[in-house]
């Protein structure tokens, strides 16, 4: 049993490492996400001005920028396998669980790298500040888990469709809406409250969502991947 788990983790690492190497060569997803995020951030700052919006509105704008930036690049993780005709080879080399885990961690790392660049830029450009910095970080981390997990399983579902780009965002929005709503609400609380307990409902919501989506994806991915 322990050996099976080790093999699963090892193969998940191989999938993750393969995607990291491919992304390093092409930089497709990184460029798409960062360019979209920066263009959106600049457009928003020019539209409403640095001081033209309340902290509550800026909280919503932050998560909107994060969501649509993720939509511009996270789908490519499975679409690339179909476009390069490597999906069948991947099915022979790794079990579905390890494939999902490898792809999920790749998307998570990609999303976190994007946040490391975009979030400080958003704070600087939009003159945004939060009172509860630890509350904000917890909300951001749990939101990243939920968005990455949901985006990964949706990317697998739409990878064989003809209109992949448009379909990904259409399907992702209602599924990822709880993360966006909880993220916005938690960020609003972090603006004015330094206590983590003030955002306990949002933290529990994001944690529960991440656990449910990751567990459900692991259970259903076998059917999605082999269909």
Phi and psi in degrees as GROMACS dihedral restraints (atoms count N, CA, C in turn):
[ dihedral_restraints ]
;  ai    aj    ak    al  type     phi  dphi    fc
    3     4     5     6     1   -63.9    20    10
    4     5     6     7     1   -37.6    20    10
    6     7     8     9     1   -65.4    20    10
    7     8     9    10     1   -38.0    20    10
    9    10    11    12     1   -63.5    20    10
   10    11    12    13     1   -39.8    20    10
   12    13    14    15     1   -66.3    20    10
   13    14    15    16     1   -40.6    20    10
   15    16    17    18     1   -64.0    20    10
   16    17    18    19     1   -40.3    20    10
   18    19    20    21     1   -65.4    20    10
   19    20    21    22     1   -39.5    20    10
   21    22    23    24     1   -63.3    20    10
   22    23    24    25     1   -45.4    20    10
   24    25    26    27     1   -64.7    20    10
   25    26    27    28     1   -40.7    20    10
   27    28    29    30     1   -63.6    20    10
   28    29    30    31     1   -43.3    20    10
   30    31    32    33     1   -69.8    20    10
   31    32    33    34     1   -35.1    20    10
   33    34    35    36     1   -62.5    20    10
   34    35    36    37     1   -38.8    20    10
   36    37    38    39     1   -65.2    20    10
   37    38    39    40     1   -39.1    20    10
   39    40    41    42     1   -61.2    20    10
   40    41    42    43     1   -43.1    20    10
   42    43    44    45     1   -63.9    20    10
   43    44    45    46     1   -45.7    20    10
   45    46    47    48     1   -60.6    20    10
   46    47    48    49     1   -46.0    20    10
   48    49    50    51     1   -63.7    20    10
   49    50    51    52     1   -39.7    20    10
   51    52    53    54     1   -60.4    20    10
   52    53    54    55     1   -45.2    20    10
   54    55    56    57     1   -68.2    20    10
   55    56    57    58     1   -37.0    20    10
   57    58    59    60     1   -62.1    20    10
   58    59    60    61     1   -43.8    20    10
   60    61    62    63     1   -65.6    20    10
   61    62    63    64     1   -41.8    20    10
   63    64    65    66     1   -64.1    20    10
   64    65    66    67     1   -41.4    20    10
   66    67    68    69     1   -67.2    20    10
   67    68    69    70     1   -35.0    20    10
   69    70    71    72     1   -63.7    20    10
   70    71    72    73     1   -34.3    20    10
   72    73    74    75     1   -76.1    20    10
   73    74    75    76     1   -42.8    20    10
   75    76    77    78     1   -97.3    20    10
   76    77    78    79     1   -36.1    20    10
   78    79    80    81     1    56.4    20    10
   79    80    81    82     1    30.6    20    10
   81    82    83    84     1   -65.4    20    10
   82    83    84    85     1   -55.6    20    10
   84    85    86    87     1   -66.5    20    10
   85    86    87    88     1   -42.4    20    10
   87    88    89    90     1   -61.0    20    10
   88    89    90    91     1   -48.1    20    10
   90    91    92    93     1   -63.3    20    10
   91    92    93    94     1   -42.9    20    10
   93    94    95    96     1   -62.5    20    10
   94    95    96    97     1   -46.0    20    10
   96    97    98    99     1   -66.8    20    10
   97    98    99   100     1   -48.7    20    10
   99   100   101   102     1   -67.1    20    10
  100   101   102   103     1   -42.8    20    10
  102   103   104   105     1   -63.7    20    10
  103   104   105   106     1   -43.6    20    10
  105   106   107   108     1   -63.8    20    10
  106   107   108   109     1   -43.5    20    10
  108   109   110   111     1   -64.0    20    10
  109   110   111   112     1   -44.2    20    10
  111   112   113   114     1   -67.4    20    10
  112   113   114   115     1   -43.4    20    10
  114   115   116   117     1   -62.1    20    10
  115   116   117   118     1   -43.5    20    10
  117   118   119   120     1   -63.3    20    10
  118   119   120   121     1   -43.0    20    10
  120   121   122   123     1   -63.2    20    10
  121   122   123   124     1   -43.7    20    10
  123   124   125   126     1   -64.6    20    10
  124   125   126   127     1   -42.8    20    10
  126   127   128   129     1   -62.1    20    10
  127   128   129   130     1   -42.7    20    10
  129   130   131   132     1   -65.0    20    10
  130   131   132   133     1   -43.1    20    10
  132   133   134   135     1   -65.4    20    10
  133   134   135   136     1   -37.2    20    10
  135   136   137   138     1   -73.4    20    10
  136   137   138   139     1   -30.7    20    10
  138   139   140   141     1   -72.9    20    10
  139   140   141   142     1   -45.8    20    10
  141   142   143   144     1  -106.0    20    10
  142   143   144   145     1   -13.5    20    10
  144   145   146   147     1    82.3    20    10
  145   146   147   148     1   158.9    20    10
  147   148   149   150     1   -64.1    20    10
  148   149   150   151     1   -40.3    20    10
  150   151   152   153     1  -108.4    20    10
  151   152   153   154     1    11.8    20    10
  153   154   155   156     1   -87.8    20    10
  154   155   156   157     1     3.9    20    10
  156   157   158   159     1  -136.3    20    10
  157   158   159   160     1   152.1    20    10
  159   160   161   162     1   -75.1    20    10
  160   161   162   163     1   162.2    20    10
  162   163   164   165     1   -58.5    20    10
  163   164   165   166     1   -32.5    20    10
  165   166   167   168     1   -65.4    20    10
  166   167   168   169     1   -41.4    20    10
  168   169   170   171     1   -67.1    20    10
  169   170   171   172     1   -39.8    20    10
  171   172   173   174     1   -65.0    20    10
  172   173   174   175     1   -34.5    20    10
  174   175   176   177     1   -61.4    20    10
  175   176   177   178     1   -43.5    20    10
  177   178   179   180     1   -66.0    20    10
  178   179   180   181     1   -41.6    20    10
  180   181   182   183     1   -62.9    20    10
  181   182   183   184     1   -37.3    20    10
  183   184   185   186     1   -59.7    20    10
  184   185   186   187     1   -46.7    20    10
  186   187   188   189     1   -73.4    20    10
  187   188   189   190     1   -28.8    20    10
  189   190   191   192     1   -66.7    20    10
  190   191   192   193     1   -42.9    20    10
  192   193   194   195     1   -62.3    20    10
  193   194   195   196     1   -45.4    20    10
  195   196   197   198     1   -62.4    20    10
  196   197   198   199     1   -43.4    20    10
  198   199   200   201     1   -63.9    20    10
  199   200   201   202     1   -52.5    20    10
  201   202   203   204     1   -72.3    20    10
  202   203   204   205     1   -25.8    20    10
  204   205   206   207     1   -66.4    20    10
  205   206   207   208     1   -42.3    20    10
  207   208   209   210     1   -62.4    20    10
  208   209   210   211     1   -39.6    20    10
  210   211   212   213     1   -64.7    20    10
  211   212   213   214     1   -24.3    20    10
  213   214   215   216     1   -77.4    20    10
  214   215   216   217     1   -16.5    20    10
  216   217   218   219     1  -136.3    20    10
  217   218   219   220     1   -24.1    20    10
  219   220   221   222     1   -71.7    20    10
  220   221   222   223     1   -23.0    20    10
  222   223   224   225     1   -69.4    20    10
  223   224   225   226     1   -20.9    20    10
  225   226   227   228     1   -66.5    20    10
  226   227   228   229     1   -15.8    20    10
  228   229   230   231     1   -62.1    20    10
  229   230   231   232     1   -35.4    20    10
  231   232   233   234     1  -102.7    20    10
  232   233   234   235     1   -30.6    20    10
  234   235   236   237     1   -59.5    20    10
  235   236   237   238     1   -38.6    20    10
  237   238   239   240     1   -60.9    20    10
  238   239   240   241     1   -37.4    20    10
  240   241   242   243     1   -64.1    20    10
  241   242   243   244     1   -37.4    20    10
  243   244   245   246     1   -74.1    20    10
  244   245   246   247     1   -39.0    20    10
  246   247   248   249     1   -69.5    20    10
  247   248   249   250     1   -34.6    20    10
  249   250   251   252     1   -93.8    20    10
  250   251   252   253     1     1.4    20    10
  252   253   254   255     1    59.1    20    10
  253   254   255   256     1    39.5    20    10
  255   256   257   258     1  -107.3    20    10
  256   257   258   259     1     0.9    20    10
  258   259   260   261     1   -62.8    20    10
  259   260   261   262     1   -43.2    20    10
  261   262   263   264     1   -64.8    20    10
  262   263   264   265     1   -38.4    20    10
  264   265   266   267     1   -64.5    20    10
  265   266   267   268     1   -39.9    20    10
  267   268   269   270     1   -65.0    20    10
  268   269   270   271     1   -35.6    20    10
  270   271   272   273     1   -63.8    20    10
  271   272   273   274     1   -31.7    20    10
  273   274   275   276     1   -78.5    20    10
  274   275   276   277     1   -28.0    20    10
  276   277   278   279     1   -91.7    20    10
  277   278   279   280     1   -23.1    20    10
  279   280   281   282     1  -144.3    20    10
  280   281   282   283     1   151.1    20    10
  282   283   284   285     1   -76.9    20    10
  283   284   285   286     1   156.4    20    10
  285   286   287   288     1   -56.2    20    10
  286   287   288   289     1   -37.8    20    10
  288   289   290   291     1   -61.8    20    10
  289   290   291   292     1   -44.9    20    10
  291   292   293   294     1   -68.5    20    10
  292   293   294   295     1   -33.0    20    10
  294   295   296   297     1   -64.4    20    10
  295   296   297   298     1   -47.1    20    10
  297   298   299   300     1   -61.6    20    10
  298   299   300   301     1   -45.4    20    10
  300   301   302   303     1   -62.1    20    10
  301   302   303   304     1   -42.8    20    10
  303   304   305   306     1   -62.2    20    10
  304   305   306   307     1   -44.6    20    10
  306   307   308   309     1   -67.5    20    10
  307   308   309   310     1   -39.9    20    10
  309   310   311   312     1   -62.7    20    10
  310   311   312   313     1   -45.9    20    10
  312   313   314   315     1   -67.9    20    10
  313   314   315   316     1   -31.8    20    10
  315   316   317   318     1   -63.6    20    10
  316   317   318   319     1   -48.2    20    10
  318   319   320   321     1   -62.4    20    10
  319   320   321   322     1   -38.7    20    10
  321   322   323   324     1   -64.0    20    10
  322   323   324   325     1   -46.3    20    10
  324   325   326   327     1   -62.6    20    10
  325   326   327   328     1   -42.0    20    10
  327   328   329   330     1   -61.2    20    10
  328   329   330   331     1   -43.4    20    10
  330   331   332   333     1   -67.0    20    10
  331   332   333   334     1   -40.6    20    10
  333   334   335   336     1   -65.5    20    10
  334   335   336   337     1   -41.2    20    10
  336   337   338   339     1   -60.0    20    10
  337   338   339   340     1   -42.4    20    10
  339   340   341   342     1   -62.1    20    10
  340   341   342   343     1   -41.5    20    10
  342   343   344   345     1   -66.0    20    10
  343   344   345   346     1   -37.2    20    10
  345   346   347   348     1   -59.5    20    10
  346   347   348   349     1   -31.0    20    10
  348   349   350   351     1   -89.7    20    10
  349   350   351   352     1   -45.0    20    10
  351   352   353   354     1   -77.1    20    10
  352   353   354   355     1   -42.1    20    10
  354   355   356   357     1   -61.7    20    10
  355   356   357   358     1   -49.1    20    10
  357   358   359   360     1   -59.7    20    10
  358   359   360   361     1   -37.3    20    10
  360   361   362   363     1   -63.3    20    10
  361   362   363   364     1   -40.9    20    10
  363   364   365   366     1   -63.0    20    10
  364   365   366   367     1   -43.7    20    10
  366   367   368   369     1   -60.2    20    10
  367   368   369   370     1   -41.7    20    10
  369   370   371   372     1   -73.3    20    10
  370   371   372   373     1   -48.3    20    10
  372   373   374   375     1   -70.2    20    10
  373   374   375   376     1   -40.1    20    10
  375   376   377   378     1   -93.1    20    10
  376   377   378   379     1     4.1    20    10
  378   379   380   381     1    52.6    20    10
  379   380   381   382     1    48.4    20    10
  381   382   383   384     1  -101.4    20    10
  382   383   384   385     1   137.7    20    10
  384   385   386   387     1  -142.8    20    10
  385   386   387   388     1   149.0    20    10
  387   388   389   390     1  -124.9    20    10
  388   389   390   391     1   142.9    20    10
  390   391   392   393     1   -78.2    20    10
  391   392   393   394     1   -43.9    20    10
  393   394   395   396     1   -97.1    20    10
  394   395   396   397     1    84.4    20    10
  396   397   398   399     1   -65.7    20    10
  397   398   399   400     1   -36.8    20    10
  399   400   401   402     1   -70.7    20    10
  400   401   402   403     1   -37.2    20    10
  402   403   404   405     1   -60.6    20    10
  403   404   405   406     1   -43.4    20    10
  405   406   407   408     1   -63.0    20    10
  406   407   408   409     1   -42.8    20    10
  408   409   410   411     1   -65.2    20    10
  409   410   411   412     1   -39.7    20    10
  411   412   413   414     1   -64.1    20    10
  412   413   414   415     1   -45.1    20    10
  414   415   416   417     1   -60.8    20    10
  415   416   417   418     1   -42.2    20    10
  417   418   419   420     1   -66.5    20    10
  418   419   420   421     1   -41.9    20    10
  420   421   422   423     1   -66.6    20    10
  421   422   423   424     1   -47.0    20    10
  423   424   425   426     1   -67.2    20    10
  424   425   426   427     1   -36.6    20    10
  426   427   428   429     1   -64.3    20    10
  427   428   429   430     1   -37.2    20    10
  429   430   431   432     1   -64.3    20    10
  430   431   432   433     1   -41.4    20    10
  432   433   434   435     1   -60.4    20    10
  433   434   435   436     1   -47.8    20    10
  435   436   437   438     1   -64.8    20    10
  436   437   438   439     1   -45.0    20    10
  438   439   440   441     1   -64.9    20    10
  439   440   441   442     1   -41.7    20    10
  441   442   443   444     1   -67.5    20    10
  442   443   444   445     1   -42.5    20    10
  444   445   446   447     1   -65.5    20    10
  445   446   447   448     1   -47.2    20    10
  447   448   449   450     1   -63.6    20    10
  448   449   450   451     1   -42.2    20    10
  450   451   452   453     1   -65.2    20    10
  451   452   453   454     1   -34.2    20    10
  453   454   455   456     1   -67.3    20    10
  454   455   456   457     1   -47.7    20    10
  456   457   458   459     1   -69.8    20    10
  457   458   459   460     1   -34.8    20    10
  459   460   461   462     1   -68.3    20    10
  460   461   462   463     1   -38.2    20    10
  462   463   464   465     1   -61.0    20    10
  463   464   465   466     1   -38.2    20    10
  465   466   467   468     1   -66.6    20    10
  466   467   468   469     1   -36.7    20    10
  468   469   470   471     1   -67.8    20    10
  469   470   471   472     1   -41.8    20    10
  471   472   473   474     1   -93.1    20    10
  472   473   474   475     1     1.1    20    10
  474   475   476   477     1   -62.8    20    10
  475   476   477   478     1   -26.2    20    10
  477   478   479   480     1   -96.6    20    10
  478   479   480   481     1    -0.1    20    10
  480   481   482   483     1   -79.4    20    10
  481   482   483   484     1   159.8    20    10
  483   484   485   486     1   -78.7    20    10
  484   485   486   487     1   -44.1    20    10
  486   487   488   489     1   -96.9    20    10
  487   488   489   490     1    72.4    20    10
  489   490   491   492     1   -67.5    20    10
  490   491   492   493     1   -47.1    20    10
  492   493   494   495     1   -62.5    20    10
  493   494   495   496     1   -50.9    20    10
  495   496   497   498     1   -66.8    20    10
  496   497   498   499     1   -40.6    20    10
  498   499   500   501     1   -66.1    20    10
  499   500   501   502     1   -34.0    20    10
  501   502   503   504     1   -62.0    20    10
  502   503   504   505     1   -49.7    20    10
  504   505   506   507     1   -66.5    20    10
  505   506   507   508     1   -39.6    20    10
  507   508   509   510     1   -62.6    20    10
  508   509   510   511     1   -44.1    20    10
  510   511   512   513     1   -74.1    20    10
  511   512   513   514     1   -35.7    20    10
  513   514   515   516     1   -70.9    20    10
  514   515   516   517     1   -36.3    20    10
  516   517   518   519     1   -58.9    20    10
  517   518   519   520     1   -53.5    20    10
  519   520   521   522     1   -65.3    20    10
  520   521   522   523     1   -31.8    20    10
  522   523   524   525     1   -73.6    20    10
  523   524   525   526     1   -37.7    20    10
  525   526   527   528     1   -93.3    20    10
  526   527   528   529     1     0.3    20    10
  528   529   530   531     1   -57.4    20    10
  529   530   531   532     1   -41.1    20    10
  531   532   533   534     1   -58.0    20    10
  532   533   534   535     1   -36.1    20    10
  534   535   536   537     1   -66.1    20    10
  535   536   537   538     1   -43.6    20    10
  537   538   539   540     1   -63.7    20    10
  538   539   540   541     1   -45.2    20    10
  540   541   542   543     1   -63.5    20    10
  541   542   543   544     1   -47.6    20    10
  543   544   545   546     1   -65.8    20    10
  544   545   546   547     1   -37.7    20    10
  546   547   548   549     1   -63.7    20    10
  547   548   549   550     1   -44.0    20    10
  549   550   551   552     1   -64.0    20    10
  550   551   552   553     1   -45.8    20    10
  552   553   554   555     1   -63.1    20    10
  553   554   555   556     1   -43.8    20    10
  555   556   557   558     1   -65.7    20    10
  556   557   558   559     1   -37.6    20    10
  558   559   560   561     1   -67.6    20    10
  559   560   561   562     1   -38.1    20    10
  561   562   563   564     1   -60.1    20    10
  562   563   564   565     1   -41.8    20    10
  564   565   566   567     1   -65.7    20    10
  565   566   567   568     1   -41.6    20    10
  567   568   569   570     1   -64.0    20    10
  568   569   570   571     1   -24.7    20    10
  570   571   572   573     1   -63.4    20    10
  571   572   573   574     1   -38.2    20    10
  573   574   575   576     1  -112.7    20    10
  574   575   576   577     1   -16.9    20    10
  576   577   578   579     1  -118.5    20    10
  577   578   579   580     1   132.4    20    10
  579   580   581   582     1   -90.3    20    10
  580   581   582   583     1   -15.4    20    10
  582   583   584   585     1   -81.2    20    10
  583   584   585   586     1   130.9    20    10
  585   586   587   588     1   -66.4    20    10
  586   587   588   589     1   -32.5    20    10
  588   589   590   591     1   -63.5    20    10
  589   590   591   592     1   -22.3    20    10
  591   592   593   594     1   -65.5    20    10
  592   593   594   595     1   -26.2    20    10
  594   595   596   597     1  -109.9    20    10
  595   596   597   598     1    26.9    20    10
  597   598   599   600     1   -62.3    20    10
  598   599   600   601     1   -37.1    20    10
  600   601   602   603     1   -64.4    20    10
  601   602   603   604     1   -43.9    20    10
  603   604   605   606     1   -67.1    20    10
  604   605   606   607     1   -39.5    20    10
  606   607   608   609     1   -64.3    20    10
  607   608   609   610     1   -44.2    20    10
  609   610   611   612     1   -63.3    20    10
  610   611   612   613     1   -39.7    20    10
  612   613   614   615     1   -62.7    20    10
  613   614   615   616     1   -47.3    20    10
  615   616   617   618     1   -67.0    20    10
  616   617   618   619     1   -39.0    20    10
  618   619   620   621     1   -65.3    20    10
  619   620   621   622     1   -46.2    20    10
  621   622   623   624     1   -63.3    20    10
  622   623   624   625     1   -41.4    20    10
  624   625   626   627     1   -61.2    20    10
  625   626   627   628     1   -45.7    20    10
  627   628   629   630     1   -61.7    20    10
  628   629   630   631     1   -44.3    20    10
  630   631   632   633     1   -63.4    20    10
  631   632   633   634     1   -44.5    20    10
  633   634   635   636     1   -65.4    20    10
  634   635   636   637     1   -45.0    20    10
  636   637   638   639     1   -67.8    20    10
  637   638   639   640     1   -43.5    20    10
  639   640   641   642     1   -64.9    20    10
  640   641   642   643     1   -44.5    20    10
  642   643   644   645     1   -63.9    20    10
  643   644   645   646     1   -47.0    20    10
  645   646   647   648     1   -62.4    20    10
  646   647   648   649     1   -38.1    20    10
  648   649   650   651     1   -65.7    20    10
  649   650   651   652     1   -41.3    20    10
  651   652   653   654     1   -63.9    20    10
  652   653   654   655     1   -35.4    20    10
  654   655   656   657     1   -75.4    20    10
  655   656   657   658     1   -34.8    20    10
  657   658   659   660     1   -98.3    20    10
  658   659   660   661     1   -14.1    20    10
  660   661   662   663     1   -62.5    20    10
  661   662   663   664     1   -32.6    20    10
  663   664   665   666     1   -56.8    20    10
  664   665   666   667     1   -43.3    20    10
  666   667   668   669     1   -72.3    20    10
  667   668   669   670     1   -39.1    20    10
  669   670   671   672     1   -65.8    20    10
  670   671   672   673     1   -44.4    20    10
  672   673   674   675     1   -72.0    20    10
  673   674   675   676     1   -36.4    20    10
  675   676   677   678     1   -90.3    20    10
  676   677   678   679     1    -6.7    20    10
